C-alpha cells in the first residue's frame, strides 16, 4: 500500500491534523514580536568632555584621569577606555551584559557631577 492510499482512507485524521497545525500556526503568529528590529540595549555609556584649551597631555592629567577614576567605581563596570586630544576627552564605559543601563546611566551622571568641581571651568 502506498501512503496516498492510507491517507485517503483516513480523511478525518488528515483534516484534524491540518486544523491543529493551522491553529498552532495562528497562535504562534500572534505571539511573535511585531517590531521589524529587535529591541537592543547597549551596555556602553560614553562621556564626552570638550571646551578646554589644554594640550593633549594636560587633558589626560586634569580631565581624563579624574573622570576615569570616578566612573570606574560604578557597579557593573567591565572596562573603561578613553581617548584624549587637544581640548577634549572621550571616556567609554562598558558594562557587564545584563546590567540595568538606566540605573547605570544615573550613577555615571552622579559620579561625573561629583568630580565636576575639580575639573577645569567652561567644559561642556
N, C-alpha and C positions, 0 to 999 in steps of 0.2 A: 504494500500500500504506500501511496505517496502522501506527503504532508498535506497537499491540497485536498485530497480525498478525506483525510481525517478532519481537517478544519471545516470542510463543507458540511460534514455531519454534525459538528459542534458549533452551530451558528450562534446559539445563545451565549456560549462561553466566549466566543470571539467578540460579540457585541459588548459583553460585560467587561472584558479586558480593555477594549477601545474606550468605553465610557470611563473606567477607572483611570486610565492613562490621561484622558482629556481633563478630568477633574484635577488630577495631580499636576498637570501642566499649567492649568489656570491658577491653581493655588500657589504654585512656585512663581509664576509670573507676577502675581500681585505682591509677593514678598520681596521681590528684587528691588534694590535701590533705584530711585528714579533719576538720580543725577548722572550726567554724562561722565564726569570725572569723580573719582572717589575723594572723600574728604582727607586732606593731608594736614598734618600738624608737624612742622619742622621743629626739631629740638635745638635750635640755634637762635641766639639773640646777638645782634651787632650793635655796639655802641660807637658812634662816630662823633668825634670832637674836632672842631676846627675854629680858626679865628685867631690863632696865636701868631706872633711874629718871630717865634723862636726857630732856630735851626733844628734839623732832624735829631741831633744828639741831645739838645736841650729838651725837645719834645719828649724823648724817651724817658729822661730822668724826672721831669717836672709834671708830665701829664700821663703818659702811657703806663709807667710802672705803678703809680698810686692807684690808677683805675684797675689795672690787672689784679693788684693785691686786694682791692675792695670787692670785686666781683668773684674772685676765686673762692671765697668762703661761703657763697650761696649754696644751699643744699642741692645736690644732684649735678653739680658741675663736673663734666668729664674732662674738658680741655679748654684752655684759654689761649688764643692766638692773637697777635697784634701786628699791625703794620704802622710804622711811623714815618711820616715825611715832613718836610718843612712846613710848619704851621698847622699840622693836622695829625690825628691818630685814629685808627680804627681797631677796635677790640672785638673779636668774635668769640662768644662764649657758647660752647657746645655742651649740651646736657645729655644725661643718660636717657636712652629711649624709654618712653613711658612716663616721663616727668610731666607734671602739671605745668604747662607753659604759661598759663595765665598767672598763676601764683609766682612762678619763677621770674616773669617779667616785672611784677610788682616788687619782688625782692631785689632784683638788679637795679631798678629805678631808685629804690630806697638806699641802696649802698652807694650809688653814684651821687645821690643828693647829700649823703653824709660826707663824702670826700670833696664835694664841690667847693667848699670854703677853702680848702688847702690848694686848689688849682689856681693857675693864673686867671686874672679877671678877663672879661669880654670873650669868653668861649661860648660857642654855640653847640 
